[in-house]
Amino acid sequence: MESPLQRSLKVGRAVIGLLGLDVALGKALADQDHPREQILERLYRQVAEQNYIPPGREELYHQALAQEYDRLQRGEQRQDGTLQIRILGPGCVSCNRLGTMVLEVMSELGIAADILQIQDPDEIGRFGMPRTPALVINDQLLCAGRQPAKAKLEEWLREAADQQNSSNRQ
């Protein structure tokens, strides 16, 4: 069994790596049958089950998780300055080729990013992907079921990096 993915979240003034955060957020976003406070409490408990939360910092974690949940509900981009790329697929030749191409283009353009290769079928399903490979940049699905052209990938990465840089300057 694969271990859950780690994703960073700004908690107070620190950036913390949290296991299973994407999965917990995906469940929280899909839950529209309960009040917001109940959804946020369940989100906190799921994250706390897989991660150490220092005593006395529980409220900071609650606030950070609520802010991330609200940001995703509104469809806003990440504000922590990190470009995030997700490659979804079972680890097939096409998925691996897409991952290699992403790394090559990032190197050519001098772009840094957090890259997650998501191979777990349940986690891929939570993204609603009917076909793989799929490419998600900053929570935006850009390609599914095919290998994009290198020029198109360069364009997407350049645009995402430019958007990230301009939001960091504001």
PLY file of the C-alpha trace (Angstrom):
ply
format ascii 1.0
element vertex 170
property float x
property float y
property float z
element edge 169
property int vertex1
property int vertex2
end_header
0.00 0.00 0.00
1.31 3.48 -0.87
1.81 6.02 1.88
-0.36 9.13 1.76
1.00 12.17 -0.03
2.44 15.07 1.90
1.32 18.58 1.07
2.42 21.80 2.68
0.12 24.24 4.45
0.94 27.53 6.11
0.05 27.21 9.79
0.69 30.46 11.61
4.09 31.63 10.37
5.40 28.13 9.53
4.88 26.01 6.44
4.05 22.48 7.60
4.04 19.26 5.55
0.85 17.32 6.26
0.16 13.75 5.19
-3.21 13.06 3.59
-4.24 16.72 3.41
-5.41 16.53 -0.22
-7.54 13.47 0.51
-9.08 15.07 3.61
-9.76 18.32 1.73
-11.29 16.38 -1.16
-13.69 14.63 1.22
-14.52 17.92 2.93
-15.25 19.65 -0.37
-17.47 16.79 -1.50
-19.48 16.94 1.76
-22.25 19.44 1.14
-24.79 17.71 3.42
-23.46 19.07 6.72
-22.91 22.51 8.24
-19.53 24.16 7.57
-18.36 23.88 11.19
-19.07 20.15 11.23
-17.19 19.69 7.94
-14.21 21.66 9.29
-14.12 19.65 12.52
-14.10 16.41 10.53
-11.34 17.82 8.31
-9.24 18.68 11.39
-9.75 15.20 12.90
-8.73 13.47 9.66
-5.56 15.55 9.41
-4.78 15.07 13.13
-5.07 11.27 12.76
-2.11 11.18 10.36
-0.03 14.12 11.62
1.43 15.36 14.87
-0.18 18.58 16.03
1.79 20.20 18.87
-0.14 20.88 22.07
-1.35 24.46 22.20
-1.30 24.79 18.39
-4.66 23.15 17.69
-6.42 26.48 17.06
-3.76 27.56 14.53
-4.25 24.28 12.65
-8.05 24.73 12.76
-7.67 28.24 11.29
-5.22 27.16 8.58
-7.40 24.23 7.52
-10.50 26.44 7.46
-8.70 29.02 5.31
-7.53 26.33 2.86
-11.01 24.79 2.72
-12.59 28.22 2.07
-9.97 29.06 -0.57
-10.70 25.83 -2.43
-14.46 26.40 -2.11
-14.00 29.78 -3.82
-11.74 28.26 -6.50
-8.82 30.56 -5.66
-5.15 29.85 -6.39
-2.61 29.05 -3.67
-1.05 32.10 -2.05
2.07 30.54 -0.50
4.23 31.25 -3.54
4.66 27.61 -4.51
3.73 26.37 -7.95
2.08 22.97 -7.51
1.96 20.33 -10.24
0.09 17.04 -9.98
0.52 14.22 -12.46
-2.27 11.69 -12.10
-1.98 8.18 -13.44
-1.27 4.59 -12.44
2.44 4.78 -13.29
2.04 3.66 -16.90
4.42 4.57 -19.72
2.32 7.61 -20.72
2.18 8.91 -17.14
5.92 8.48 -16.68
6.58 10.17 -20.02
4.42 13.14 -18.93
6.35 13.38 -15.66
9.67 13.35 -17.49
8.48 15.99 -19.95
7.27 18.24 -17.10
10.69 18.01 -15.42
12.51 18.74 -18.69
10.37 21.79 -19.46
10.71 23.10 -15.90
14.49 22.74 -16.17
14.58 24.52 -19.54
12.42 27.38 -18.24
14.14 27.60 -14.86
10.86 27.03 -12.99
10.65 25.48 -9.51
7.53 23.67 -8.29
6.21 21.01 -5.96
5.52 17.96 -8.11
3.23 15.19 -6.91
2.80 12.00 -8.87
-0.52 10.55 -7.77
-0.85 6.87 -8.60
-3.49 5.72 -6.10
-6.73 4.96 -8.03
-8.92 6.20 -5.16
-7.09 9.51 -5.00
-7.22 9.89 -8.79
-10.96 9.23 -8.56
-11.35 12.03 -6.03
-10.08 14.40 -8.70
-12.85 13.13 -11.00
-10.42 11.94 -13.66
-12.06 9.58 -16.13
-8.81 9.12 -18.09
-5.11 9.34 -17.39
-2.52 10.68 -17.64
-3.83 13.94 -16.25
-2.00 17.15 -15.48
-3.16 19.56 -12.77
-1.28 22.82 -12.20
-2.27 24.95 -9.20
-5.54 23.04 -8.76
-6.51 23.56 -12.42
-6.98 20.53 -14.69
-5.17 21.27 -17.94
-5.00 17.92 -19.66
-6.56 14.46 -19.24
-6.29 11.26 -21.23
-3.50 12.38 -23.52
0.08 13.60 -23.70
0.16 17.37 -24.35
2.51 18.81 -26.93
5.76 20.10 -25.45
5.00 23.64 -26.70
1.60 23.58 -24.96
3.17 22.32 -21.72
5.75 25.14 -21.91
2.92 27.65 -22.36
0.97 26.28 -19.36
4.02 26.25 -17.10
5.10 29.73 -18.16
1.57 31.10 -17.55
1.31 29.40 -14.14
4.75 30.67 -13.09
3.90 34.20 -14.27
0.58 34.14 -12.36
2.35 32.86 -9.26
5.05 35.53 -9.51
2.56 38.34 -10.03
0.45 37.24 -7.04
3.61 37.02 -4.90
4.50 40.64 -5.74
1.08 41.93 -4.62
0 1
1 2
2 3
3 4
4 5
5 6
6 7
7 8
8 9
9 10
10 11
11 12
12 13
13 14
14 15
15 16
16 17
17 18
18 19
19 20
20 21
21 22
22 23
23 24
24 25
25 26
26 27
27 28
28 29
29 30
30 31
31 32
32 33
33 34
34 35
35 36
36 37
37 38
38 39
39 40
40 41
41 42
42 43
43 44
44 45
45 46
46 47
47 48
48 49
49 50
50 51
51 52
52 53
53 54
54 55
55 56
56 57
57 58
58 59
59 60
60 61
61 62
62 63
63 64
64 65
65 66
66 67
67 68
68 69
69 70
70 71
71 72
72 73
73 74
74 75
75 76
76 77
77 78
78 79
79 80
80 81
81 82
82 83
83 84
84 85
85 86
86 87
87 88
88 89
89 90
90 91
91 92
92 93
93 94
94 95
95 96
96 97
97 98
98 99
99 100
100 101
101 102
102 103
103 104
104 105
105 106
106 107
107 108
108 109
109 110
110 111
111 112
112 113
113 114
114 115
115 116
116 117
117 118
118 119
119 120
120 121
121 122
122 123
123 124
124 125
125 126
126 127
127 128
128 129
129 130
130 131
131 132
132 133
133 134
134 135
135 136
136 137
137 138
138 139
139 140
140 141
141 142
142 143
143 144
144 145
145 146
146 147
147 148
148 149
149 150
150 151
151 152
152 153
153 154
154 155
155 156
156 157
157 158
158 159
159 160
160 161
161 162
162 163
163 164
164 165
165 166
166 167
167 168
168 169
